[in-house]
Amino acid sequence: MVKKKIAIIGSEGQMGKWFSKYFIEKGFEVIGYDSEKEIANKSITKAKSLVGAILNADYVILAIPVKRTPETIRLIAKEMKRDSYLIDISSLKSKTVAALSKMPDKINPICIHPMFGPGTKKLKGQNIISIPIKDAKKELVIAKSLFPDATFVSIDAAEHDKKIAIILGMTHLVNLSLANILGKEENFPLVEKMSGTTFKAQKVLTAAIMTESPELLETIISNPEIRRYAEELWKDIGRMLILIQENKSEEMIKYINSAKERLAKNVDLEDAYKKLMTMVNSIDR
């Protein structure tokens, strides 16, 4: 049986390596191309050029920075073979969707956003967002055939970028700011000795986020949709500081209770605390 060929563009990046390993294990012939790094994996067929990588591929995955994705789509789409699939995995979709929509009809677009990082060992329980381009049903079927163990959520590009502003944008913005504050702390070892459950969990999350590439972090927080949430955060922080400075304890408590009640409509707070303790106990082992 002839192996299906899949080209990974950006195969030496963190996600590129993950996809290379994944598809090798799935029995694909993986063709790798990376303009910035030498390909180290001997199980990958090394391509000498971008076009050389995609010419005979049945599937092409773009594991490259978001800012380069639309132009790369335009460059390779006309060179890809008929009935092949071009798969975009970028974290922001408005510009990439526009480029995918303009591809020749001979190429099938697949637009997904894997909601997991390169440290993921198993796909089971992991989310992949699918963004329809031309034929939503067909595109989803193909995506599911490539990643059968994942859980899929379908959403359009505009709504994707709005929700990602909360899911990734705000979490990364807050943790980047916290990382900067922690990095300036003169006696951090003492802070760690004094830390309790909340700080232990938060420190791990903040530090883990900082392992991501600066380019990816910049892309995530440059999402235009993040602005209104960031402005709301800024106003909320300002409001809380004023209430504290003016000793308006009752108003501050009302604010806390209001936030708690709204969140409790969608989140089991007691269960969240139990999960936090499980996390901390795991960290302390």
N, C-alpha and C positions, 0 to 999 in steps of 0.2 A: 504493500500500500504506500502510495506517494505521500510524503509528509506535506502538510499545509505550511506555507511560508509566511512568516510574520516579521516585518521589519520594525525595529524599535529605533526611532530617531531620538537621540539623547540617551543612548543605552548605558552610559556611564554615570548618569545622574542617579540620585537616590531612588526615585520611582522607576527610572529606566532599568536599573539593576533588578528591582523587584519584579517588573513585568517580564524581563528576560528570564529570570529564574522560574517564574510561574509558568510561562509558555514552554520552556524546555521540559519541565516536569509533565506538561500536558501533551508532549509528543510532537510539538511543532519544530520546524527548522527555524531558528531565530537568526535573523540577519541584523547585525548591529551597526549603527553609525553614530559617531559623536564628534562634533567639530572641535571640541575643547580638550578631550582626554583620550588617551590610548585605551583601547578595549583589552581588558585583562582576562576575561572569561574565555577559556579555550573551547567551550561548547558553543560559542557564538560564531557564526560566519561573519567575518569582518568585511564591511563594505568600504571601498576607497573613496566614495563620493556619496552625496545625498541622493542624487538621481540613480546611481548604481545600486543603492540600497533598496529603492522602491520599485524598480522596473518590473521585476518578476514576482513581487510579493502579493499574496492573496489578501493580506491585511497589513496596514501600516498604523502604528501607534506613535503619536506625537507626544513625547515625554520631555518637552522643552519649555523654557520660560514663556509665560502667557504673552508677553510683548512681542515675541518672535513668531507666535503661532499663526496669526492671520496671513502674514507674508509667506510663511513656509507652506501653508495650505495652497496659496496661489501658485507657488513655484512648482510643487510636485503633483498637483491634481491632474494637470494635463499630460503628465508623463506616466502616470500609473496605468496598469493594464485594465482592460474592460472588466467590469463586474467585481472589481476589488473593493475593499472597504478601508476608508480613511477614518481613523478613530482619534478623536480629540479628547484629552483628559484634563484640560485646563480648569483652574478654579474660578475664573470669571468667564462669562459666556457671551456677553452682548456683541463683542467684536468678532469672536471666533465663529459664532453662529451666522453672522453676516457673510463671512468668508466661505463657510461650508455650504451655505445656500446657493452660492454662485458657482459651485463646482460643475464640471461637465456631467451630463446625465449618465455617462458610462461608469461613474464612480459613485459608490454608496457611502453616504456620510453616517458616522456613528458619533454622537456627542454625549459623553458621559462625564461625571465628576465622581471619582472614587473617594468616599469619605473615610479614608484610612491612610495611614502613613507607611513608610518603607519597613517599619519594624513589625508589621502585621504578619503573623505566621499562618493563620487560617482565614479563609474568606467567610466561613459560616458566621452569620450574625453581623457581618459588615454591610454597610449601606453603600449603594452606588446610585447616584442620581442620573436619570436619563432625560435628555432634552431633545424633543422631536425636531427634525429638520425638514424632511420631505415626506417620508412614509413612516409615521410614528410606530405603527404596529410592527412593521418589518424590522425597523431599527431596534426596537426593544427585544424582539425575538432573537436577533443576531447577538445583541449584547448579553442576553441571558444564556445563550449557547456558549459564549466565551467564558462567562463567569457564573456558572450554574449554582454555586453555593451562596452567592451574595443575595441580599435583599434589595429589590429595585424600587425606586420612587420616581415617578414621571412628573415633570413640571416644565413650564416654558422658560425661556432664557431670562426674560425680564423678572419673573417671580423668583427664579433661581438666585439671581444676583441680589435681590432684596433680602431673601431669607439667609443667604450666605453672609450678608453684612452683619447679621446677628450671630449666626452659628460660628463663623470663623473671624469675621472682622472685629467685632467687639471683644471677643475673648482674647484675640491676639493683641489688640490695642491696649487693653487693660493690663495684660501680662507683660507686654513690652515696657510699659511705664513702670510697673512694679519691679521688673528686672533692673531697670535703670536705678531705681531707689535702693534696692538691695545691694547693687554693685557699688554704691557710694557709701554704704554702711562701714564705718571704720572698724568696728569690732564684731564682725559677722559670726565668728565662732561662739561668742557669748550669746548672740541672738539665737543661734541654733540650740545651745544648751538650755536656754530658757523656753524654747518653743513648745507649744501644745499641739493638739490634734489638727486644728484648722491650718496653722502655719505650715506644719509638716506636709500636709496634702497640697497646699497652695504652692509651696516651694518646689515640690516635684513637678507640678504642672507648669509653673513658670520656667523652670530650668529646662524641661523637656521641649517646650515651645522654642526656646532659644537654640536648640540643636538644628532647627530648620534653617535653610539658607537665607541670607539677608535679602536676596532677590525675591524669594517666595514670600517672606514676611512683608516686604514692601508692596508686592502685588496684592496681597490679601487686604492690607489696610488702605490701599489706594482705590479700592472699590468705591465709586461715586455714591453708592447707596448707603455707605457707612456714615456719611456726614450728618444726617438727621438724628441717627441714634447717638453719635458722639456728642452732638450739641445738646441732646436731652440729658446725657450723662453729665456733661459739664454743668448744666443748669441744676441738676439734682445735687451734685457735690456742693455747688455754691450755696444752694438753699439749706442743705444740712449744716454747712459751716456757719452760716448766719444764725440759724436756730440755736446752735451750740454756743456761739459767741454771746448771744443775747439771753442765754439761760432760759430758753423757751422749751423746757423739758416736756410739757404736755403736748405741744405741737410736734415735737420730735417723736414722741411715742406714737402719736396719731399717724405720723408719716410711716413709721416702722410697721405698725399694725396694718395700715392700708396696703403697703407693699407685700406684706406677708399674706394677707387675704387674697390679693390678686394672683399671686404666684400659686397659692394653695388650690386654686381652681383647676390648675393643670398639672401640678406636681404634688406627689405624696411626700410631704416634708419629713415625716417620721421615717419613712423608708429611705429617704435621701441621707438622713443622719446615720442610719444603720450601715448604708453603703460607705459613707465617709469613714466610719470606724473600721470597717473591713479593709478599706484602702490603707489606713494608718497602721493597722496591725500587720498588714503585708509589708509596709515600708520598714517597720521596726524589726522585722525578722533578720 
